[in-house]
Amino acid sequence: MKYYGSTTSEMSAREKRNAALARRAAAESYVLLQNPDNTLPLKAEKIALFGMGARRTVIGGEGSGECNPRYKISMEQGLENAGYEVTSKNWLDDYDREYADTYEAYRQMVEEKIAPIKNPIEQIPAAHSYKYRYPSGRLVNEADVAASGTDTAVYVLMRQAGECADRKPVKGDFLMTDIEVENLRFLVAHYAHVTLVINVGGLIDLTPVADLPLAIVFMVQGGSESGNSLADVLSGKVNFCGRLVDSWPMNYAQIPGGENFSSLNGNLENEYYTEGRYVGYRYFDSFCVAPRFPFGFGLSYTTFAQTVGSVTLNGGDLTACVTVKNTGNCAGREVVQAYLSVPGSVAQSLAAFAKTSVLTPGGEETVTLHINLADNAVYDPAAAAWQLPQGEYRLYIGKNSRDTVTAAALTLTETVTTMQCRTCCAAADTLHEIQAPERKLPALPDTAVQLTMDPTAFSCKTSDYTEPQVTESPRVREVLDSLTTEQQVELLRGGDLQNQNPGQHQITGAGGKTTITLLEQGVPNVVFSDGPAGINILEEILVTPDGGIRPAKMIERYNWGLMKQLAKRMCGGEGQHVYRYATAWPVAMLLAQSWDTALLQEVGAGVADELVEFGITLLLAPAMNIHRNPLCGRNFEYYSEDPLITGKMAAAYVRGMQSKPGVGATVKHFCCNNQEDNRVAVNENVSEQALREIYLRGFEIAVRESNPLALMTSYNQLNGAYTGCRHDLITDILRCEWGYTGLVMTDWGTKYNPESALHAQVDMMMPGCNADRDAILTALQSGTVTPVEVRRAAARVLTLIEKSLTAKL
């Protein structure tokens, strides 16, 4: 059996190259939120380091977003690697002991909870639904201060979250614990310089410490190189240039409809998106509510001036030139952001952005922002059309959503339809969406340009909803012709991870594969892997003397109940050790804070190198659901509250990944997987307008700009039907309106009807089981599924296999 990896345990050139890129990517993405009295960069040689994340720095979230890297650099290690002396070892040692005791109690609790579940596979998500809450550690005391011998302290506040459970607005999660608050107040009283590092894959409530003179750094989760990369910016070796991709609320009560999110109202059957389009900064700006930190915000060790130059309109294309000057005393990068207000819509929406190169003090750079006005159309559900409404548009340019200048006013004398659609995925229940107060535009400043939009410059495209077919390559056609319809049905289910076959392509620890039941017919299988923040496979395997492959050690994410017992029996023994260490990259939320699509493309290419090396065809990433609420347990894995940032970042990442032949991306979870509690069944009730403008827009950008090889549907229901069974979502919108021709698969173990999924033009049911095959065969016999439908889906699966680096079709 062929295996992929290295027979030496030494760190490879690829690992070193990607580690350097991961370190740079993280450092470019951290956000400096406060820096009173220039607390940062660190000036002392000795650092008193405290907090749950000091040694146990979280590098990524839990679940499919996990990775098994060679190493993890903690905050303590990073500071020491940078030449600082950490002088609070007693406190850190005490924390380690408290952690060990509380985690053992947690482990025993979980084992008892999952014991009644007799299926070992089902025990895994059940175990993950019980989240371990890290202790805060003991109170810092006078003895700690005396022993530290410094005037500088760093406190690392950490939280962990992930698949299968949402966060909660309670102390120790979204809220700070009493010990954390008391410790920070004590530190401010005893140290001249105090920095708070927020090592959380999401937001927290900072109210209890808002009055303290703290430097605050939003670290999120930085991957394997977390400690080193954060030390780079704390020391000033790298200047902060990240910007927020979410509005940071004053408190949870500011989130519209937040009291009804997920399990908070006791209803996990239905989720009602009563905020409509007013998500994130669209709410804060439209309702004139002041957030703690606005969308797009971030400080630097230097200062910048932005000067808007020419603003021109050529048909439907708006162009703005902005000159950025470094007015401070050290080198740095700036992000220029453009927002557009559309008559009758939300107050403003992000329309374009650009990041400068590194500017030295006094240095200047002119960036050009391009805005296709048709891309900023709003959806009118009554007309089932995308429209640019009649009225006055405003272009705002600046540093964040609350710090802009009015650069232009554009007048459109009549409403223009840019795309005629048909009603899709309409809400089954009446939604009482909130309505923003009526806005009156302020007087136009003298510096703003006044432009007139020509209605005839915009063409109207009418969507063609003819059932799309598949173009079969000669080889795909030949293989399909050699298979019976019943054999083609085998291609419509994944290769169940429980099934083994000596001739299959198998990567231990990978998330799934195509069917292995047609190997004797000459149809090879290809492998998929989890990995939004790094390829999630087993990092060390054994090739046994008889040519078999087995794990060299237990897979950490299977370390529960019956699966743990099974994994122990499968692991170890004699054989050749093979090593496959993947890079743990910064999580998607952190990468998005770079506002740098070129950087995302570099990271995608780095991931592709590892896919090729490990023999994996599809990465089950990027995940690109919207940060609708800060309590979603999986926000770290998604990019932003804004669909433009989400789509642009995902598209760049996919382009980078698919720049290497034979490997590709799977964008997910399509769509509205915006909570984790009861994600497999909850019905997300959302208006068609909000759905199209907020929750689908990012996917559309990624599909149109990067053409990912695959797309994964979500677990949840959407307006009364499972997403993978919605013909209007998968065929009408995705395939007809957007022109997507790639493979569509279900998420693992979705509650779907295979027949309905096939009608919707979902091609493959994952992870694959006999019941999927039998359901489609029965439908074929009854005539409710046709051979044409089966062949169409099978052709897409074979096309993927034909494109794979690891298979010869």
C-alpha positions in Angstrom: 0.0 0.0 0.0 1.3 3.5 -0.9 1.9 5.8 2.0 2.6 9.5 2.1 5.0 11.3 4.5 8.6 11.2 5.6 10.5 8.3 7.3 12.6 10.8 9.2 11.3 12.7 12.2 13.5 15.7 11.4 11.7 19.0 10.6 11.5 19.3 6.8 12.2 22.3 4.7 8.5 22.6 3.9 7.7 22.7 7.7 10.2 25.4 8.3 9.0 27.4 5.3 5.3 27.2 6.4 6.2 27.8 10.0 7.8 31.1 9.0 4.8 32.0 6.9 2.4 31.1 9.7 4.4 33.3 12.2 4.3 36.2 9.8 0.6 35.8 9.0 -0.3 35.8 12.7 1.8 38.8 13.5 0.3 40.7 10.6 -3.2 40.0 11.9 -3.1 40.7 15.7 -5.1 43.8 16.6 -3.9 46.4 19.1 -7.1 47.8 20.8 -5.6 50.1 23.5 -2.1 51.3 24.3 -2.3 54.0 27.0 1.0 55.8 27.7 2.7 53.7 25.1 2.7 50.6 27.3 3.7 48.7 24.2 6.2 47.9 22.8 7.6 46.1 25.9 10.5 48.0 27.4 11.5 45.8 30.4 13.7 42.8 30.1 11.8 41.0 32.9 8.1 40.2 32.4 5.6 39.1 35.1 3.3 36.8 33.1 0.0 35.6 34.4 -3.4 34.2 33.2 -4.8 30.9 32.0 -3.3 31.4 28.5 0.2 32.1 29.6 1.4 28.5 29.4 -1.7 27.0 28.0 -2.0 29.3 25.1 -4.8 28.1 22.8 -3.6 27.9 19.2 -6.9 26.9 17.6 -10.5 25.8 18.2 -11.9 22.4 18.9 -13.5 19.9 16.5 -12.8 19.7 12.8 -10.8 22.9 13.1 -8.1 21.2 15.2 -4.7 20.2 14.0 -1.9 17.9 15.2 1.3 20.1 14.8 4.8 19.1 15.7 4.9 21.8 18.4 2.9 24.7 20.0 4.6 27.8 21.2 3.0 29.2 24.3 3.1 32.9 25.3 5.7 32.0 28.0 7.9 30.3 25.4 7.5 33.1 22.9 8.6 35.8 25.3 11.6 33.7 26.4 12.5 33.0 22.8 12.5 36.7 22.2 15.0 37.3 25.0 12.7 38.3 27.9 12.9 36.7 31.3 9.6 35.5 32.7 9.7 36.0 36.4 6.3 34.7 37.6 7.1 30.9 37.6 5.5 30.3 41.0 2.1 31.5 39.8 2.4 29.6 36.5 3.4 26.3 38.4 0.4 26.7 40.7 -1.8 27.1 37.7 -0.5 23.9 36.1 -1.5 22.0 39.2 -5.0 23.5 39.3 -5.4 22.7 35.6 -4.4 19.0 36.1 -6.9 18.5 38.9 -9.9 20.2 37.2 -9.3 18.6 33.8 -9.2 15.1 35.4 -12.6 15.8 37.0 -13.9 17.0 33.7 -12.6 13.9 31.9 -14.3 11.6 34.3 -17.6 13.5 34.0 -17.6 13.2 30.2 -16.8 9.5 30.3 -19.9 9.0 32.5 -22.1 11.1 30.3 -21.3 9.3 27.1 -21.2 5.8 28.5 -24.9 5.1 27.6 -24.1 5.8 23.9 -23.2 2.4 22.4 -22.0 3.7 19.0 -18.4 4.8 19.4 -18.6 7.2 16.4 -21.6 8.9 18.1 -19.7 9.3 21.3 -17.2 11.7 19.8 -19.6 14.7 19.1 -21.4 13.9 22.3 -18.1 14.2 24.2 -17.2 17.4 22.4 -20.5 19.0 23.4 -19.3 19.1 27.0 -16.8 21.9 27.0 -14.0 22.1 29.6 -13.9 25.5 31.2 -10.3 26.4 32.2 -9.8 27.6 35.8 -8.8 31.2 36.3 -5.9 30.4 38.5 -5.3 31.9 42.0 -5.2 35.5 42.9 -1.9 37.3 42.2 -0.4 38.4 45.5 2.2 40.7 47.0 4.7 37.9 47.1 4.3 37.3 43.3 5.0 41.0 42.7 8.1 41.0 44.9 9.4 37.9 43.3 8.9 39.2 39.7 11.4 42.1 40.0 9.8 44.1 37.2 7.4 47.0 36.6 5.8 45.2 33.6 3.1 42.5 33.6 1.3 40.7 30.8 -2.0 38.9 31.6 -3.2 36.3 29.0 -7.0 35.8 29.2 -8.0 32.6 27.4 -11.1 30.8 26.3 -11.7 27.7 24.3 -14.7 26.7 22.1 -15.4 24.6 19.1 -17.8 22.3 17.4 -21.0 20.9 18.9 -21.6 23.6 21.5 -22.1 27.4 21.6 -20.5 29.8 24.1 -22.6 31.3 26.9 -22.9 34.8 28.3 -21.6 33.6 31.7 -18.5 34.2 33.8 -15.6 32.1 32.5 -16.9 32.4 29.0 -18.2 35.6 27.4 -18.0 37.3 30.8 -14.8 37.7 32.8 -14.5 35.8 36.0 -14.2 37.5 39.4 -10.6 36.3 39.7 -9.7 37.7 36.3 -11.1 41.1 37.1 -9.6 41.2 40.6 -6.2 40.1 39.2 -6.2 42.8 36.5 -7.1 45.5 39.0 -4.3 44.2 41.3 -1.8 44.2 38.5 -2.6 47.8 37.5 -2.2 48.8 41.1 1.2 47.1 41.4 2.9 47.4 38.0 3.5 50.5 35.9 2.8 48.8 32.6 0.1 46.1 32.2 -0.9 44.4 28.9 -4.0 42.3 28.6 -3.8 39.7 25.8 -7.1 38.2 24.7 -6.4 34.6 23.5 -10.0 33.8 22.5 -11.5 32.7 19.2 -14.2 35.3 19.6 -15.2 38.3 21.6 -15.6 38.8 25.4 -17.2 41.5 27.6 -14.5 43.9 28.8 -16.9 46.1 30.9 -15.3 45.2 34.3 -11.9 46.4 33.2 -12.9 49.2 30.8 -11.7 51.9 33.3 -8.2 50.4 33.7 -5.2 51.8 31.9 -4.5 48.5 30.1 -2.8 47.9 26.8 -5.2 45.4 25.1 -4.2 43.0 22.3 -6.7 40.8 20.5 -4.7 37.7 19.8 -7.5 35.3 18.8 -5.7 32.0 18.1 -2.4 32.1 16.3 -1.5 28.5 15.4 1.7 26.7 16.2 3.7 29.9 16.2 1.3 31.8 18.5 3.8 32.7 21.2 6.6 33.6 18.8 4.4 35.8 16.6 2.8 37.6 19.5 6.2 38.3 21.0 7.2 39.8 17.6 4.5 42.5 18.0 4.7 43.0 21.7 8.4 43.6 21.4 8.0 46.0 18.4 9.9 43.8 16.1 6.7 43.8 14.0 4.2 46.6 14.1 0.6 46.0 14.7 -1.4 46.2 11.4 -4.4 44.0 12.0 -8.0 45.4 12.1 -11.1 44.0 13.6 -13.5 42.0 11.4 -16.3 42.2 14.0 -17.9 45.0 15.9 -16.9 44.7 19.6 -20.1 45.4 21.7 -20.0 47.2 25.0 -21.9 44.2 26.4 -24.0 41.2 25.2 -27.2 43.2 25.6 -26.2 45.3 22.6 -26.5 42.3 20.2 -29.9 42.5 18.5 -32.0 39.5 19.3 -29.1 38.2 21.4 -31.4 37.0 24.2 -33.0 34.5 21.9 -29.8 33.1 20.4 -29.3 29.4 20.4 -30.2 27.8 23.8 -30.6 31.1 25.7 -34.4 31.2 25.3 -34.8 27.4 25.7 -35.9 26.9 22.1 -33.4 24.9 20.1 -36.0 23.9 17.4 -36.3 27.3 15.7 -33.9 30.2 15.4 -35.5 33.5 14.2 -33.3 36.1 12.5 -35.3 39.0 13.7 -32.4 41.4 13.2 -32.7 40.8 9.4 -29.9 42.6 7.6 -28.7 44.4 10.7 -25.8 42.2 11.6 -22.7 43.6 13.3 -21.7 47.1 12.2 -24.8 47.3 10.0 -26.8 47.3 13.2 -24.5 49.6 15.2 -24.3 52.2 12.4 -27.9 52.0 11.4 -29.3 52.3 14.9 -26.7 54.8 16.1 -25.4 52.5 18.8 -21.8 53.0 19.9 -19.8 49.8 20.1 -16.8 49.4 22.3 -14.5 49.1 19.3 -16.0 49.6 15.8 -15.7 47.2 12.8 -12.3 47.7 11.0 -10.7 49.3 14.1 -7.0 48.8 15.1 -4.1 50.8 16.4 -0.4 50.9 15.5 2.9 52.0 17.0 2.8 54.7 14.3 0.2 57.0 12.9 -1.2 57.5 9.4 -2.9 60.2 7.4 -5.3 59.3 4.6 -6.0 61.8 1.9 -8.7 61.1 -0.7 -7.6 62.1 -4.1 -9.6 61.5 -7.3 -13.0 59.8 -7.2 -14.3 58.9 -10.7 -17.2 57.1 -12.1 -17.0 55.1 -15.4 -20.3 53.6 -16.1 -21.0 51.3 -13.2 -17.4 51.3 -11.9 -16.5 53.7 -9.1 -12.8 54.3 -8.5 -11.2 56.2 -5.6 -7.5 57.0 -5.1 -6.3 57.4 -1.5 -2.9 58.6 -0.5 -1.6 57.2 2.8 1.3 58.8 4.6 3.1 57.5 7.7 3.1 60.4 10.0 4.7 58.6 13.0 8.2 57.5 13.9 8.3 53.8 12.9 7.5 51.7 9.9 4.0 50.2 9.6 1.1 49.3 7.3 -2.4 50.9 7.1 -5.7 49.6 5.9 -7.9 51.9 3.8 -11.6 51.0 4.0 -14.5 52.2 1.7 -18.1 52.1 2.7 -21.2 52.7 0.6 -24.6 53.8 1.7 -27.5 52.8 -0.6 -30.9 54.5 -0.4 -33.4 52.6 1.7 -30.8 50.0 2.9 -28.6 49.7 6.0 -26.6 52.8 7.0 -23.5 51.6 5.1 -21.8 48.5 3.9 -18.1 47.7 3.3 -17.6 48.1 -0.5 -13.8 47.9 -0.9 -10.5 47.8 1.1 -6.8 47.9 0.5 -3.7 47.4 2.6 -0.5 49.4 2.0 2.9 48.0 1.9 5.3 48.7 4.8 5.7 52.5 4.9 8.7 54.1 6.6 8.3 57.3 8.6 7.3 60.0 6.2 6.6 57.5 3.4 3.6 57.6 1.2 1.6 55.2 -1.0 -1.5 55.8 -3.1 -3.9 52.9 -3.2 -6.8 52.5 -5.6 -10.1 51.2 -4.5 -12.4 49.7 -7.2 -16.1 49.4 -6.6 -18.5 47.7 -9.0 -21.7 49.5 -8.0 -23.9 46.5 -9.3 -22.2 44.4 -6.6 -23.8 46.7 -4.0 -27.3 46.2 -5.2 -29.9 45.3 -2.6 -32.4 42.5 -3.0 -36.1 43.3 -3.3 -38.0 40.1 -2.3 -41.3 41.5 -3.7 -39.7 41.8 -7.2 -37.4 38.9 -6.7 -34.6 41.1 -8.1 -31.4 42.8 -7.3 -31.8 46.5 -7.6 -30.0 49.8 -7.3 -32.7 52.0 -5.8 -33.3 55.6 -6.9 -31.8 58.3 -4.7 -28.5 59.5 -3.3 -25.6 57.2 -2.6 -22.7 58.2 -0.3 -19.1 56.9 -0.5 -17.2 57.0 2.8 -13.5 56.3 3.1 -11.4 56.0 6.2 -9.8 53.8 8.9 -12.9 51.9 10.3 -16.7 52.0 10.1 -16.8 55.0 12.5 -13.8 56.9 11.3 -14.4 58.0 7.7 -14.8 61.1 5.5 -17.5 61.5 3.0 -15.6 61.2 -0.3 -18.5 61.4 -2.8 -22.2 61.6 -3.4 -23.7 59.7 -6.3 -27.2 60.4 -7.6 -29.3 57.8 -9.4 -32.5 59.2 -10.9 -34.4 55.9 -11.3 -34.3 52.4 -9.8 -32.3 50.0 -11.9 -32.6 46.2 -11.8 -29.3 44.5 -12.1 -30.4 40.9 -11.9 -33.8 39.3 -12.2 -34.2 36.2 -10.1 -37.0 34.2 -8.7 -38.1 33.7 -5.1 -35.9 31.1 -3.4 -35.8 29.9 0.2 -38.5 32.2 1.4 -39.2 32.2 5.1 -42.0 29.9 6.1 -43.0 31.9 9.2 -43.6 35.5 9.4 -40.5 37.3 10.7 -40.9 40.5 12.7 -37.6 42.0 11.7 -36.4 45.1 13.4 -36.5 48.4 11.5 -33.9 51.1 11.7 -35.0 54.7 12.4 -35.3 56.8 9.3 -32.0 58.5 8.5 -31.4 61.9 7.1 -28.1 62.4 5.3 -26.0 65.2 6.7 -24.9 68.1 4.5 -22.3 67.2 1.9 -18.9 68.5 2.8 -17.2 70.8 0.2 -14.4 68.2 -0.3 -16.8 65.5 -1.5 -17.2 64.9 -5.2 -20.8 64.9 -6.7 -21.4 62.4 -9.4 -24.4 61.3 -11.4 -25.0 57.6 -12.1 -26.3 56.8 -15.6 -29.1 54.2 -15.4 -28.3 52.9 -18.9 -24.8 51.9 -17.7 -26.2 49.0 -15.9 -27.4 45.9 -17.7 -30.0 43.6 -16.3 -29.2 39.9 -16.3 -32.1 37.5 -16.1 -31.2 34.2 -14.4 -31.7 31.1 -16.4 -33.2 28.3 -14.2 -32.9 25.6 -16.8 -31.7 22.4 -15.0 -27.9 22.5 -15.5 -26.2 19.4 -16.9 -22.6 18.3 -16.6 -20.0 18.4 -19.3 -18.3 15.0 -19.2 -14.6 14.7 -20.2 -13.8 11.8 -22.6 -12.4 9.7 -19.7 -15.3 10.4 -17.4 -17.8 9.5 -20.1 -15.9 6.3 -20.8 -15.9 5.3 -17.1 -19.6 6.1 -16.7 -20.5 4.1 -19.8 -18.6 1.1 -18.3 -20.7 1.3 -15.1 -24.3 0.2 -14.6 -26.7 2.8 -13.1 -26.6 0.8 -9.9 -22.8 1.0 -9.8 -23.0 4.7 -10.5 -25.1 5.0 -7.4 -22.1 3.8 -5.4 -20.3 7.0 -6.4 -23.0 9.1 -4.7 -21.9 8.1 -1.2 -18.6 8.6 0.5 -16.3 5.8 1.5 -17.5 5.0 5.1 -14.5 5.4 7.5 -15.5 2.0 9.0 -14.9 0.2 5.7 -11.5 -1.0 4.8 -10.2 -2.4 1.5 -6.6 -3.4 0.7 -6.6 -1.4 -2.6 -8.0 1.9 -1.3 -6.2 5.2 -0.9 -6.3 5.8 2.9 -4.8 8.6 5.0 -5.1 7.7 8.7 -7.0 10.4 10.6 -8.4 12.0 7.5 -12.1 13.0 7.5 -13.4 11.0 4.6 -13.0 9.7 1.1 -14.9 8.8 -2.0 -16.3 5.3 -2.3 -14.0 2.3 -2.2 -16.7 -0.1 -3.6 -15.7 0.4 -7.2 -12.0 -0.4 -6.9 -12.4 -3.6 -8.8 -14.1 -1.7 -11.6 -11.0 0.5 -11.9 -12.4 3.5 -10.1 -9.9 4.8 -7.5 -10.9 6.7 -4.4 -9.5 10.0 -3.2 -9.2 11.4 0.3 -10.6 14.5 2.1 -9.3 16.0 5.3 -10.6 18.4 7.9 -8.4 21.4 8.5 -9.7 25.0 8.4 -6.6 25.9 10.5 -4.3 23.1 9.3 -4.6 19.6 7.9 -6.2 17.5 10.5 -4.7 14.0 10.1 -2.6 11.7 12.3 0.9 13.0 12.4 2.6 9.7 12.9 1.8 6.3 11.5 3.3 2.8 11.2 3.7 0.8 8.0 3.6 -2.7 9.3 5.8 -5.6 8.0 2.8 -6.9 6.0 2.4 -3.6 4.2 -0.6 -2.4 6.3 -0.9 1.0 7.9 -1.9 1.7 11.5 -1.7 4.7 13.9 1.6 4.9 15.8 -0.3 6.5 18.7 -3.8 7.4 19.7 -5.6 10.2 17.8 -6.3 12.9 20.4 -9.7 13.8 19.2 -10.9 10.2 19.6 -9.7 10.1 23.2 -13.2 9.3 24.6 -15.1 6.3 25.7 -15.5 3.3 23.3 -13.5 5.1 20.6 -10.6 5.5 23.0 -10.6 1.8 23.6 -10.9 1.0 19.9 -8.1 3.5 19.1 -5.8 1.9 21.7 -6.2 -1.5 20.1 -5.4 -0.1 16.7 -2.3 1.8 17.7 1.4 0.9 18.0 3.3 -2.2 17.2 6.2 -2.9 14.9 6.8 -1.2 11.6 8.3 1.7 9.8 7.5 5.1 11.4 6.2 7.7 8.9 5.8 11.3 9.9 3.2 13.8 8.5 3.5 17.0 10.5 1.1 19.6 9.3 1.3 23.3 10.0 -1.2 24.7 12.5 -2.1 28.0 10.9 -3.7 31.0 12.5 -7.5 30.5 12.6 -9.6 32.0 9.9 -10.9 34.8 12.1 -7.4 35.9 12.9 -6.3 35.7 9.2 -9.2 37.8 8.2 -8.0 40.5 10.6 -5.0 41.0 8.3 -7.3 42.5 5.7 -4.7 41.2 3.2 -5.9 39.0 0.4 -2.4 38.5 -0.9 -1.4 37.0 2.5 -4.4 34.7 2.5 -3.4 33.5 -1.0 0.1 32.8 0.3 -1.3 30.7 3.2 -3.6 28.8 0.8 -0.6 27.9 -1.4 1.3 26.8 1.8 -1.6 24.5 2.7 -1.6 23.1 -0.9 2.0 22.1 -0.5 1.0 19.9 2.5 -2.1 18.5 0.7 0.2 17.3 -2.1 2.8 15.9 0.3 0.2 14.0 2.3 -1.8 12.7 -0.7 -5.0 14.5 0.1 -7.3 15.8 -2.7 -9.7 18.0 -0.8 -9.4 20.1 2.3 -12.7 20.5 4.0 -12.2 24.3 4.3 -12.6 27.2 4.3 -15.5 27.6 6.6 -17.2 30.9 5.9 -20.4 31.3 7.9 -21.2 34.8 9.1 -20.4 35.9 12.7 -24.1 36.5 13.4 -23.7 36.4 17.1 -20.4 36.4 19.3 -21.5 33.3 21.1 -21.4 30.9 18.1 -19.0 28.2 19.2 -17.3 28.1 15.9 -16.7 31.7 15.1 -12.9 31.2 15.2 -13.3 29.0 12.2 -15.2 31.6 10.2 -14.0 35.0 8.9 -16.2 37.9 9.9 -19.6 39.5 10.5 -19.2 41.1 7.0 -19.9 39.1 3.8 -17.4 41.1 1.7 -14.5 40.4 4.0 -15.7 36.8 4.3 -15.9 36.2 0.5 -12.7 38.1 -0.4 -10.6 36.3 2.2 -12.1 32.9 1.4 -11.6 33.4 -2.4 -8.0 34.4 -1.9 -7.3 31.4 0.3 -9.0 29.0 -2.3 -7.1 30.6 -5.2 -3.8 29.9 -3.3 -4.8 26.4 -2.5 -5.9 25.6 -6.0 -2.8 27.1 -7.6 -1.3 23.7 -7.1 -2.7 21.1 -9.5 -4.6 18.1 -8.2 -5.8 19.6 -4.8 -8.5 21.9 -3.8 -10.9 23.5 -1.4 -14.4 22.7 0.0 -16.2 25.9 1.0 -18.6 25.3 3.8 -21.2 25.2 5.5 -23.8 26.2 2.9 -25.6 27.9 4.6 -26.7 29.6 7.9 -24.7 27.2 10.2 -24.5 30.1 12.7 -24.9 28.2 15.9 -23.6 24.8 17.2 -26.3 23.8 19.8 -28.6 21.4 18.0 -27.0 22.3 14.7 -28.1 19.0 13.2 -31.8 19.9 13.4 -32.4 23.5 14.2 -34.5 25.4 11.8 -32.9 28.8 10.8 -35.8 31.2 10.0 -34.4 34.1 7.9 -35.9 36.4 5.4 -34.9 36.0 1.8 -33.5 39.5 1.7 -31.2 38.9 4.7 -30.3 35.5 3.4 -29.2 36.8 0.1 -27.5 40.0 1.2 -25.7 38.7 4.3 -25.5 34.9 4.6 -25.1 33.9 0.9 -23.1 36.9 -0.3 -19.7 35.6 0.9 -20.3 32.2 -0.7 -21.2 33.9 -3.9 -18.0 35.9 -4.0 -15.9 32.8 -3.2 -17.7 30.8 -5.9 -17.4 33.4 -8.6 -13.8 34.5 -7.8 -12.1 31.2 -7.0 -14.3 28.3 -8.3 -13.6 25.9 -5.4 -13.5 22.2 -6.4 -16.2 21.4 -3.8 -18.9 22.8 -1.6 -20.4 21.4 1.6 -24.0 21.9 2.7 -24.8 22.6 6.4 -26.5 20.5 9.0 -29.3 22.8 9.8 -32.7 23.4 8.2 -33.3 26.6 6.4 -36.9 28.0 6.5 -38.3 24.5 7.1 -36.1 22.2 5.0 -32.6 20.8 5.3 -30.2 22.9 3.3 -28.9 19.8 1.4 -32.5 19.1 0.2 -33.3 22.5 -1.0 -33.5 22.6 -4.8 -33.9 26.4 -4.8 -30.7 26.8 -2.7 -28.4 24.2 -4.4 -29.7 24.3 -8.0 -31.5 27.6 -8.5 -29.1 29.9 -6.5 -25.8 28.1 -6.4 -25.7 26.4 -9.8 -28.1 28.5 -12.0 -27.6 32.1 -10.6 -23.9 31.7 -9.7 -22.9 29.2 -12.3 -21.2 26.7 -10.0 -20.3 23.5 -11.7 -18.3 21.7 -9.0 -19.1 18.9 -6.6 -21.5 19.4 -3.7 -21.4 17.1 -0.7 -23.3 16.9 2.6 -21.8 17.5 5.9 -21.0 14.3 7.9 -24.1 12.6 9.1 -26.6 15.2 8.0 -30.3 14.4 8.6 -31.2 14.4 5.0 -33.3 12.4 2.6 -30.8 11.1 -0.1 -33.5 11.2 -2.8 -34.3 14.9 -2.0 -30.6 15.7 -1.9 -30.1 14.2 -5.3 -33.0 16.2 -6.7 -31.4 19.3 -5.3 -28.2 18.4 -7.1 -26.2 17.4 -4.1 -23.7 14.9 -5.5 -22.3 12.9 -2.6 -23.7 11.9 0.8 -21.0 11.9 3.5 -19.4 10.1 5.2 -21.3 7.4 3.3 -23.3 4.3 4.3 -25.4 1.6 2.8 -28.6 3.3 3.7 -27.7 6.2 1.4 -27.2 3.8 -1.5 -30.3 1.8 -0.7 -32.5 4.8 -0.5 -31.4 6.0 -4.0 -31.7 2.5 -5.5 -35.3 2.2 -4.1 -36.1 5.6 -5.6 -34.7 4.4 -9.0 -36.9 1.4 -8.9 -40.0 3.5 -8.1 -39.1 6.1 -10.8 -38.9 9.0 -8.4 -35.2 9.2 -9.2 -34.0 9.0 -12.8 -30.8 7.5 -14.3 -30.1 10.9 -15.7 -29.9 12.4 -12.2 -27.7 9.6 -11.0 -25.3 10.0 -13.9 -25.1 13.7 -13.5 -24.0 13.4 -9.8 -21.7 10.5 -10.6 -20.0 12.6 -13.3 -19.2 15.3 -10.9 -17.6 12.8 -8.5 -15.6 11.3 -11.3 -14.5 14.7 -12.5 -13.1 15.4 -9.0 -11.3 12.1 -9.0 -9.9 12.8 -12.5 -8.5 16.2 -11.3 -7.0 14.6 -8.2 -3.2 14.3 -7.8 -3.5 11.0 -6.1 -5.7 9.1 -8.5 -5.6 8.0 -12.2 -9.1 7.6 -13.4 
